[in-house]
Each structure stands twice: as C-alpha cells, then as structure tokens.
Amino acid sequence: MIKCILLSIFMVGTTVHAQEAYLPVKKEILDIWIVEAQEANEIDASQLENLEDEYNELITKPESPNRVFDYGRILTIMLQPGLTMATEKELSGAGQKIVDEAERAYRTAVSACECHGRANIMLGLLYNQQGKYGISESYLEKGLELNEGGSDWMIAANQYLLAGAYTNNMTEEKYLKVYQLFKEYAETATKDVSYYQKMAGLYVSYYE
C-alpha cells in the first residue's frame, strides 16, 4: 500500500525555483549498490526501468528541483521491500546508501524551495520508514500546508499521526486537530479510501 501511495505523489502544480546543478552518484556506483541491495531482497526490480528513465531525465536537467525530487522518489519506491521492514531489520550497507542518496535528493529539492510540499512529505515518510519519527515532524507539517483533504495532504496527515503515536504526542493540540480532519476526510477521500478508513480506525486508540 505504501508503494501505491508513493506512486500517487506527482509534481503537478508545484512552483519551484532554479538551483545549482545537482550531481547524483555516478550510475556505475548506483548500479553496484542496487545489485548488493537486491541480494538482501531490498529492491523492487519492477522499478529499475523507471529509475533508469528518471536518472537520465535528471542528467539532462540537473538544476531542476522537480527532476531531483522525482529521482529521490523513484529511489524510495524501488527500495520499498527493504524500507517496509527497516524498523525490524536493519538495511544492508548498500540499502542505506540508497536511502542516503534519496534523502540528499529531497533535501536538495527542499533547499531550492521550502514550499515544495511533496519533497517535504517524502522526506518525512522516508524518516518514518526508518523509525526516525522524531525527525519527520517538521517536514510533514510542511506537507500539511498543501490542499487540505487532497491526496498529498492525506499522505502527510497519515504519516504525521503515525509519528505522533510513536513519539507519544497524542495529546498535543496540533496532532488532535490533524486527527479530527484526517478522520473526516478518510470518509470522502478520492484515493485509497479503504486504507485511510482503516488507519483512521487504528488511530482511535491513540487519539481518543
């Protein structure tokens, strides 16, 4: 389900500014990391072609925050088999290097434009998937500034509430406000309705 939600985060409507050219890790090095991470069953091989496309797009427009974001996003999607288990099983050395590369991409996109809500969301989600719930809050709050109740907002809110539960911040007013809104919008979401309704039900024991 996380992979499906990640696939729904697109760049439509995001205004960003030019930045200095971003340099991804050399492709031959990235390929070595991927092979090693595959041996640890951390890679979704069906995303390798998409990664190739995004890498090539980035090379042609290394100054574009959107291209940098898309590169970080496909790395995250590709690594979902490893990331979904990262709080229970430590990533391999190669898997962690791919995470670091994705984090660097998101941070670059955010540094070019703090209002880049989707990059903030993905950075927060990446931290959550590693169990770094205490770090994700500020990035997810940026994501919550996007269209309330929209698909991006729902992703940010879900991850925000997850972080709040793990950091025992369930009684803080800002978390309770997001919870009430999330519960309401979960009934009318245009995407992943059943998933969000399930999560809203799980959050009852934490926020009520």
Secondary structure in CASP SS format (residue, H / E / C, confidence):
PFRMAT SS
TARGET T0000
AUTHOR 0000-0000-0000
METHOD secondary structure of the structure
MODEL  1
M C 1.00
I H 1.00
K H 1.00
C H 1.00
I H 1.00
L H 1.00
L H 1.00
S C 1.00
I C 1.00
F C 1.00
M C 1.00
V C 1.00
G C 1.00
T C 1.00
T C 1.00
V C 1.00
H C 1.00
A C 1.00
Q C 1.00
E C 1.00
A C 1.00
Y C 1.00
L C 1.00
P C 1.00
V C 1.00
K C 1.00
K H 1.00
E H 1.00
I H 1.00
L H 1.00
D H 1.00
I H 1.00
W H 1.00
I H 1.00
V H 1.00
E H 1.00
A H 1.00
Q H 1.00
E H 1.00
A C 1.00
N C 1.00
E C 1.00
I C 1.00
D C 1.00
A H 1.00
S H 1.00
Q H 1.00
L H 1.00
E H 1.00
N H 1.00
L H 1.00
E H 1.00
D H 1.00
E H 1.00
Y H 1.00
N H 1.00
E H 1.00
L H 1.00
I H 1.00
T H 1.00
K C 1.00
P C 1.00
E C 1.00
S C 1.00
P H 1.00
N H 1.00
R H 1.00
V H 1.00
F H 1.00
D H 1.00
Y H 1.00
G H 1.00
R H 1.00
I H 1.00
L H 1.00
T H 1.00
I H 1.00
M H 1.00
L C 1.00
Q H 1.00
P H 1.00
G H 1.00
L H 1.00
T C 1.00
M C 1.00
A C 1.00
T C 1.00
E C 1.00
K C 1.00
E C 1.00
L C 1.00
S C 1.00
G H 1.00
A H 1.00
G H 1.00
Q H 1.00
K H 1.00
I H 1.00
V H 1.00
D H 1.00
E H 1.00
A H 1.00
E H 1.00
R H 1.00
A H 1.00
Y H 1.00
R H 1.00
T H 1.00
A H 1.00
V H 1.00
S H 1.00
A H 1.00
C C 1.00
E C 1.00
C C 1.00
H C 1.00
G H 1.00
R H 1.00
A H 1.00
N H 1.00
I H 1.00
M H 1.00
L H 1.00
G H 1.00
L H 1.00
L H 1.00
Y H 1.00
N H 1.00
Q H 1.00
Q C 1.00
G C 1.00
K C 1.00
Y H 1.00
G H 1.00
I H 1.00
S H 1.00
E H 1.00
S H 1.00
Y H 1.00
L H 1.00
E H 1.00
K H 1.00
G H 1.00
L C 1.00
E C 1.00
L C 1.00
N C 1.00
E C 1.00
G C 1.00
G C 1.00
S H 1.00
D H 1.00
W H 1.00
M H 1.00
I H 1.00
A H 1.00
A H 1.00
N H 1.00
Q H 1.00
Y H 1.00
L H 1.00
L H 1.00
A H 1.00
G H 1.00
A H 1.00
Y H 1.00
T C 1.00
N C 1.00
N C 1.00
M C 1.00
T C 1.00
E C 1.00
E H 1.00
K H 1.00
Y H 1.00
L H 1.00
K H 1.00
V H 1.00
Y H 1.00
Q H 1.00
L H 1.00
F H 1.00
K H 1.00
E H 1.00
Y H 1.00
A C 1.00
E C 1.00
T C 1.00
A C 1.00
T C 1.00
K C 1.00
D C 1.00
V H 1.00
S H 1.00
Y H 1.00
Y H 1.00
Q H 1.00
K H 1.00
M H 1.00
A H 1.00
G H 1.00
L H 1.00
Y H 1.00
V H 1.00
S H 1.00
Y H 1.00
Y H 1.00
E C 1.00
END
